[in-house]
Amino acid sequence: MVLLRLCHDGSVADKDSTGQAQSAESDDAKVVRQAPFLVLAFTALVALVIGYVIFKFIQWYVKELWTNIPADVFENSVPWWYLFLLPLLAGVIVALFRKKETGHNPLAGLSAAPITLPSYPFILLAILFTLVGGLVLGPEVALMSTGSTIGWTVAQVGDYDAKRPVVTGSLGSLCALLVDPLLDGSSNNMNLSSGYVFSWNDVWLGIIAGLLTAVVVALTQLLAIGFTKVRGGDRPIIWEVALGGLIVGIIAFAYQQFSEQPVNLVLTSGETLITSLVTVGSASLILWTVATKLLAYAVSMGMGFRGGPYFPVMFAGAGIGAVLGQWFHGQPQGTALAGIVAAVIFLAKPKWLGVVVIAVILGVVMGGWNMVLVVVVGAVMGKLVPRLGNRDHLVPVAPVASPSSGT
C-alpha cells in the first residue's frame, strides 16, 4: 500500500513497485462513471410516465375481459368455456415467451435487477398475458421491469454504472401505482377511510389481523413452493403452465357456481375490488372468497406464471381484517387496512424504519391519519412472521447482460 501511494504521489518507485503502480492506474481507468443527479431525476420521471401508461392500459384490458364482458355479455354468469379457455391459452403463450426470457419469479418478491432492452419485450409480454388470462398476480412487476429497462438503457447511452439508474427507474415506475390514489384518493377503489373513527379496540384487532394475514400468506407461498417442487423446478414447460391456467379457471368456475358472486373477485390481482370485498356480505362469504383467491394465487405462482405477488395478498389481508372487525365489534375499514399493510410488509421484509415509513404512507393514502396506529401495529406483525420454505433452488435468476459488457 505504501509503494502504491508513493507512486501515485509522483515519487520514484523501485523496479518491484512499478508493475503495481501500472496495475493500479489500469484499474482506475476501468472505473465506470456514476450517473449524476439530473440523469437520475430524468430516469425516474420517464419511468413514472411510461409506467403509469402501462399500468392504466393493464387496468383497462383486465377490466374489459374480467368485469365488463362478464357483466354486459354474460350477465355475471360466465360460461365454463370462457373461464377455462382464457387462462389455458394464457399459460401456453406465457410459457412460449418464458422460453426466450424466463423473467422474475413472483416467489422472489420484487427485484430491481437490470433488464436489457432486447430481453424486455419477452418479459413484459409474459406478464401481460398472465394478467389478461385472469391469473392471480399483479402488475407491479411489469412496472418495475419497465423502469429497470429504462435505467439500463440510460446507463448504456451515458456509459454510466447501471446500479443507480436501474434502481431509480424501477422505483420511479413503481410510483405509478400511487398516482391515482394521490390525485383522486376519495374515490379510488383502494380507499377505506369512509366513516372511520379511531378506536383502541381496532388497535388490538389490528395486531391480530396483521398476525393472521402474515401467517396465511406464508402458508400460501409455501403451497406455491410445493407446486413448483412437484414440477421439478420453475421451468417454462408449455403443458405444465397451461395446466396451471386451466386449474385456476376451474377454481373460478366452482366459486361462481357455489357463491353466485362475480368471478373477478377471485381472478386477477384484485386491487380495484378491495372495497367491494369488504362490503360483499357475510363474514363466511368474505372468508370463502379470500380462501379461493389465495388458492388460485398459489397455483398462479407455483405453475410458472409471471407477475407481481403483492396485490392478491393485499386483497386477502383486507378480507381477513374485515372479518375480524365484524366478529369482534371493530370497524372493518381499520382492521382491513391493517391486514393489507401486514401482507405488504411480510413480502417486502424491510428494515424496521422501512416498516414504519411504508405503514404510514399506505395508512394515509388508503385510509387517513386516524388509521395510522392501527396500520403500524399490523405492519409490525407482518415483519415478525418469518417466511417458510427454501426458495433458493426454485427461483432461477434470469441472466442479464452488464451495461459495461456492451451487449
C-alpha positions in Angstrom: 0.0 0.0 0.0 2.9 2.4 0.8 4.6 1.7 -2.5 1.3 2.4 -4.4 0.7 5.6 -2.6 4.3 6.9 -3.3 3.9 6.2 -7.0 0.6 8.0 -7.1 2.3 11.0 -5.5 4.9 11.0 -8.1 7.8 9.7 -6.0 10.4 7.4 -7.5 9.4 3.8 -7.5 11.8 0.8 -7.5 11.6 -1.9 -10.0 9.3 -4.1 -8.0 6.8 -1.3 -7.3 6.5 -0.2 -11.0 4.2 -3.1 -12.0 2.0 -2.5 -9.0 1.6 1.2 -9.9 0.8 0.4 -13.5 -1.8 -2.1 -12.4 -3.4 0.5 -10.1 -3.6 3.0 -12.9 -5.2 0.4 -15.2 -7.8 -0.4 -12.5 -8.6 3.3 -12.2 -9.1 3.5 -15.9 -11.8 0.8 -15.7 -14.0 2.6 -13.2 -17.4 3.2 -14.7 -18.9 6.7 -14.2 -21.7 7.3 -11.8 -24.9 8.9 -13.2 -25.3 12.5 -12.0 -28.4 13.6 -10.1 -30.1 15.2 -13.1 -29.7 12.0 -15.1 -31.3 10.0 -12.3 -34.2 12.5 -12.0 -34.8 12.3 -15.7 -34.7 8.5 -15.5 -37.3 8.5 -12.6 -39.6 10.9 -14.5 -39.6 9.0 -17.7 -40.1 5.7 -15.8 -43.0 7.2 -13.9 -44.8 8.4 -17.0 -44.3 5.2 -19.0 -45.1 3.1 -16.0 -48.3 5.0 -15.5 -49.4 4.5 -19.1 -48.6 0.8 -18.9 -50.5 0.5 -15.6 -53.6 2.2 -16.9 -53.5 0.0 -20.0 -53.3 -3.1 -17.9 -56.2 -2.0 -15.7 -58.3 -1.2 -18.8 -57.9 -4.5 -20.6 -58.2 -6.6 -17.4 -61.4 -4.7 -16.5 -62.8 -5.3 -20.1 -62.1 -9.0 -20.0 -63.0 -9.9 -16.4 -65.5 -7.2 -15.3 -67.3 -5.6 -18.3 -67.6 -8.7 -20.6 -68.9 -10.9 -17.8 -71.4 -8.3 -16.7 -72.6 -7.0 -20.1 -72.3 -10.1 -22.2 -72.8 -13.0 -19.8 -74.8 -11.1 -17.1 -72.3 -12.1 -14.4 -72.7 -15.8 -15.2 -69.6 -16.5 -17.1 -69.7 -19.8 -19.1 -67.3 -22.5 -18.4 -65.6 -22.3 -21.7 -64.6 -18.7 -21.2 -63.2 -19.4 -17.7 -61.3 -22.4 -18.9 -60.1 -21.2 -22.3 -58.6 -17.8 -21.4 -56.3 -18.9 -18.6 -55.3 -22.0 -20.5 -54.3 -20.1 -23.6 -52.5 -17.6 -21.4 -50.5 -20.4 -20.0 -49.4 -21.6 -23.5 -48.4 -18.0 -24.5 -46.6 -17.2 -21.2 -44.6 -20.5 -21.5 -43.5 -19.6 -25.0 -42.3 -16.1 -24.0 -40.6 -17.5 -21.0 -38.6 -19.8 -23.2 -37.0 -16.7 -24.6 -36.5 -14.9 -21.3 -37.5 -16.6 -18.1 -38.3 -13.4 -16.2 -38.6 -12.8 -12.5 -40.4 -15.5 -10.4 -43.1 -13.9 -8.2 -42.0 -16.1 -5.3 -38.9 -13.9 -5.1 -40.9 -10.7 -4.5 -39.8 -7.6 -6.3 -36.4 -7.1 -7.9 -34.5 -4.1 -9.3 -32.1 -6.3 -11.3 -31.1 -4.8 -14.6 -33.1 -5.9 -17.7 -31.7 -5.4 -21.1 -33.7 -3.8 -23.9 -33.7 -7.0 -26.1 -35.0 -9.0 -23.1 -37.7 -6.6 -22.1 -40.4 -7.4 -24.6 -40.4 -11.1 -23.7 -40.5 -10.4 -20.0 -43.3 -7.8 -20.3 -45.4 -9.9 -22.7 -45.2 -12.9 -20.3 -46.6 -10.6 -17.5 -49.3 -9.0 -19.7 -50.6 -12.4 -20.9 -50.6 -13.7 -17.3 -52.8 -10.7 -16.4 -55.1 -10.9 -19.4 -55.7 -14.6 -18.7 -57.1 -13.7 -15.3 -54.3 -15.3 -13.3 -54.0 -14.1 -9.8 -50.9 -12.0 -9.9 -50.4 -8.2 -10.1 -49.0 -5.5 -12.5 -46.2 -4.3 -10.2 -43.5 -6.5 -11.7 -44.4 -5.1 -15.2 -43.8 -1.6 -13.9 -40.5 -2.5 -12.2 -39.3 -4.3 -15.3 -40.1 -1.2 -17.4 -38.3 1.1 -15.0 -35.3 -1.3 -14.9 -35.1 -1.4 -18.6 -35.3 2.4 -18.8 -32.5 2.7 -16.3 -30.4 0.1 -18.1 -30.8 2.0 -21.3 -29.8 5.3 -19.7 -26.7 3.6 -18.3 -25.8 2.2 -21.8 -26.3 5.6 -23.5 -24.4 7.6 -20.9 -21.8 4.9 -20.2 -22.7 5.0 -16.5 -22.7 2.3 -13.8 -26.0 0.6 -14.2 -27.0 0.2 -10.5 -28.3 3.7 -9.7 -30.2 4.3 -12.9 -31.8 0.8 -12.7 -32.9 1.2 -9.1 -34.1 4.8 -9.8 -36.0 3.7 -12.8 -37.6 0.8 -11.1 -38.8 2.9 -8.1 -40.0 5.7 -10.4 -42.1 3.3 -12.5 -43.4 1.6 -9.3 -44.6 5.1 -8.1 -47.1 5.0 -10.9 -49.3 2.9 -8.5 -49.6 6.0 -6.2 -50.7 8.5 -8.9 -54.4 7.8 -8.8 -54.7 7.4 -5.0 -52.9 10.7 -4.5 -54.8 12.6 -7.2 -58.2 11.2 -6.5 -57.9 9.4 -3.2 -61.5 9.9 -2.1 -63.0 7.9 -5.0 -60.4 5.2 -5.7 -61.3 1.6 -5.1 -58.5 1.1 -2.6 -59.6 3.8 -0.2 -61.1 2.6 3.1 -61.4 5.8 5.0 -65.2 6.3 4.6 -66.9 6.8 8.0 -63.9 5.6 10.1 -63.5 6.8 13.7 -60.4 5.8 15.6 -60.9 3.2 18.4 -58.4 1.5 20.7 -60.3 -1.8 20.1 -59.2 -1.6 16.5 -55.6 -1.4 17.6 -55.8 -4.8 19.3 -57.7 -6.2 16.3 -55.1 -4.7 14.0 -52.4 -6.8 15.8 -54.5 -9.9 15.3 -55.3 -9.1 11.7 -51.6 -8.5 10.9 -50.5 -11.7 12.6 -53.2 -13.9 10.9 -52.6 -12.3 7.5 -48.9 -12.8 7.6 -49.3 -16.5 8.7 -51.9 -17.2 6.0 -49.7 -15.6 3.3 -46.7 -17.6 4.5 -48.6 -20.8 4.2 -50.0 -19.8 0.8 -46.5 -19.2 -0.5 -45.3 -22.5 1.0 -48.1 -24.2 -1.1 -46.8 -22.4 -4.2 -43.3 -23.6 -3.5 -44.8 -27.1 -3.2 -46.4 -26.8 -6.7 -43.0 -25.7 -8.1 -41.2 -28.7 -6.5 -43.8 -31.1 -7.9 -43.0 -29.7 -11.3 -39.3 -30.2 -10.8 -38.4 -26.5 -10.7 -39.6 -23.3 -12.3 -39.4 -24.5 -15.8 -41.4 -23.0 -18.8 -42.9 -26.3 -19.9 -45.9 -25.4 -22.0 -48.3 -28.1 -20.9 -47.5 -27.5 -17.2 -48.1 -23.7 -17.4 -51.2 -24.3 -19.5 -52.5 -26.8 -16.9 -52.0 -24.2 -14.2 -54.1 -21.8 -16.1 -56.8 -24.4 -16.6 -56.8 -25.2 -12.8 -57.3 -21.5 -12.0 -60.2 -21.4 -14.4 -61.8 -24.4 -12.8 -61.4 -22.8 -9.3 -63.1 -19.6 -10.6 -65.9 -21.6 -12.2 -66.5 -23.6 -8.9 -66.6 -20.3 -6.9 -69.1 -18.7 -9.3 -71.4 -21.8 -9.1 -71.4 -22.1 -5.4 -71.3 -18.4 -4.3 -73.2 -16.7 -7.1 -70.6 -13.9 -6.9 -68.7 -12.4 -9.9 -65.6 -14.3 -10.8 -63.4 -11.2 -10.8 -63.4 -11.4 -7.0 -61.2 -14.5 -7.2 -59.4 -13.9 -10.6 -56.9 -11.1 -11.5 -54.9 -9.2 -8.9 -57.9 -7.7 -7.1 -56.6 -4.3 -6.1 -59.6 -2.5 -7.5 -62.0 -4.7 -5.7 -60.8 -4.3 -2.1 -63.7 -2.1 -1.1 -66.1 -4.5 -2.9 -64.7 -7.4 -0.9 -65.1 -5.6 2.5 -68.7 -4.9 1.8 -69.6 -8.2 -0.1 -71.8 -9.5 2.7 -71.3 -12.1 5.5 -68.1 -13.0 7.1 -68.3 -16.5 5.8 -68.6 -15.3 2.2 -65.6 -13.0 2.6 -63.5 -15.9 4.0 -64.6 -18.2 1.2 -63.6 -15.5 -1.3 -60.2 -15.0 0.3 -59.5 -18.7 0.5 -60.4 -19.3 -3.1 -58.4 -16.4 -4.3 -55.3 -17.5 -2.3 -55.6 -21.0 -3.8 -55.7 -19.5 -7.3 -52.8 -17.3 -6.3 -50.7 -20.2 -5.2 -51.4 -22.1 -8.4 -50.5 -19.0 -10.5 -47.1 -18.7 -8.8 -46.3 -22.3 -8.5 -47.2 -23.3 -12.1 -44.9 -20.8 -13.8 -46.8 -17.6 -14.5 -45.3 -14.2 -14.2 -46.5 -11.1 -12.4 -46.4 -9.3 -9.1 -47.1 -11.0 -5.8 -48.4 -8.1 -3.7 -51.9 -7.1 -4.8 -53.5 -10.5 -4.3 -52.3 -10.8 -0.8 -53.3 -7.2 -0.1 -56.8 -8.3 -1.2 -56.6 -11.3 1.2 -55.4 -9.2 4.1 -58.3 -6.8 3.6 -60.7 -9.7 3.8 -59.1 -11.2 6.9 -59.1 -7.9 8.7 -62.7 -7.1 7.7 -63.9 -10.4 9.1 -62.1 -9.8 12.4 -63.8 -6.3 12.5 -67.2 -7.9 12.0 -66.7 -10.7 14.6 -65.2 -8.6 17.4 -67.1 -5.4 17.1 -64.4 -3.4 15.4 -64.5 -1.2 12.3 -63.8 -3.3 9.2 -62.1 -0.4 7.5 -59.3 -0.1 10.0 -58.7 -3.8 10.6 -58.9 -4.5 6.8 -56.2 -1.8 6.2 -54.0 -3.4 9.0 -54.3 -6.7 7.1 -53.4 -5.1 3.8 -50.2 -3.5 5.2 -49.2 -6.6 7.1 -49.3 -8.5 3.8 -47.1 -5.9 2.1 -44.5 -5.9 5.0 -44.5 -9.7 5.1 -43.5 -9.9 1.5 -41.1 -7.0 1.5 -39.4 -7.7 4.8 -37.9 -4.1 5.0 -35.8 -2.8 7.9 -37.7 -1.5 10.9 -37.5 2.1 9.7 -38.9 0.9 6.4 -41.8 -0.8 8.2 -42.8 2.4 9.8 -42.4 4.5 6.7 -44.4 2.1 4.5 -47.1 1.7 7.1 -47.6 5.4 7.5 -47.6 6.1 3.7 -50.1 3.3 3.0 -52.1 4.2 6.0 -52.5 7.8 4.9 -53.0 7.1 1.2 -55.5 4.2 1.6 -57.2 5.4 4.8 -56.2 8.5 6.8 -54.2 9.8 9.7 -56.7 8.3 12.2 -55.9 4.8 10.9 -52.1 5.1 11.1 -51.7 3.5 14.6 -53.9 0.5 13.6 -51.9 0.1 10.4 -48.5 0.3 12.1 -49.2 -2.5 14.6 -50.4 -4.7 11.8 -47.2 -3.9 9.9 -45.1 -4.9 12.9 -46.8 -8.4 12.9 -46.0 -8.7 9.2 -42.4 -8.0 9.9 -42.2 -10.5 12.8 -43.7 -13.6 11.0 -40.9 -15.4 9.1 -41.1 -16.8 5.6 -41.5 -20.5 5.1 -39.8 -22.8 2.7 -36.5 -22.9 0.9 -36.7 -20.9 -2.4 -33.1 -20.9 -3.5 -33.4 -23.8 -5.9 -36.9 -22.8 -7.0 -36.3 -19.3 -8.2 -33.9 -19.1 -11.1 -32.4 -15.7 -11.8 -32.8 -14.6 -15.4 -29.4 -14.0 -17.0 -28.9 -10.3 -17.9 -26.0 -8.6 -19.5 -24.0 -6.0 -17.7 -24.0 -2.5 -19.3 -20.3 -2.5 -19.2 -20.2 -5.5 -21.5 -21.7 -3.7 -24.4 -24.5 -6.2 -25.0 
